Amino acid sequence: MNSIRKVAAHEIRFTDGRSIKPGIVEIVDGMVRKFYMFHDEQAQTEWLGGIIEIKQEGENLIAYKNNKPI
């Protein structure tokens, strides 16, 4: 089973201009599996702050922080 990395930020931004404030992104094997609004503190979630950008790369969504894949 692959481990899930959960990261949170003040804003999750998409290339189409949409955003989630604040938000959580779940990442498995370098690809975004899920994203949602941050409502409550969640176990095993790493707070990165700032902006996470989600970009489409082929059939996959990839999360970036400061122009580097998370």
N, C-alpha and C positions, 0 to 999 in steps of 0.2 A: 504494500500500500504506500502511495506517495504522501509525503507530508505536506500539509497546507500551511503556507505562510500568510498571516493576516497583518496588513499594514494600514495605518490610519493617517489621515492628513486633514488639514483645514479645508482643502478643496480637492475633489477629483474632477479633472477636466477632460472632456472628450474633443476630438478633432472637429466635430460638427457644431461646436459652440455650447453644447449642454454641459452642466456641471452638477455635482452633488456637494453640498456644504453642511457640515463636515462629512467625510465618507470613509468607508473601509473597503479595501480591495483584498480579495483572497487569490493567492497565486499558487499554482501547482506546476512544477517543472518549468518555471519561467514564464508561464502563460496565465493570463487572467481567467480565473474560473467563475468569479462572482464579484459583484460590487454592490454596495448599498449604503444608505445613509447611516451615519453613526448616531445611534439613539442612546445607548447605554454602554458603560465600560464592559469590555469583553475580555475574557481570559485569553492568554496567548496572542495578544495583539500588540504589535510594535508601533509606537507613535512616531511618525517621521515629521509631521508638521508640514507647513507650506503647501505646495501643490504637487499632486501626482497627475501625470498626463497618461491617458490610455489611448494607444494608437493601434490601428488595424495593420497587421503585417501578414499578408496572404490571408489565410483563413483564421489566424490567431489574433487575439488581443494581447498586447504587451504593455506593461506599466513602466513608466519612466519617472525618475526623480532627477532633476538637474541634468536632463538630456542623457541620462544613463539608465539602462534597464535595471529594474529592481530585482 
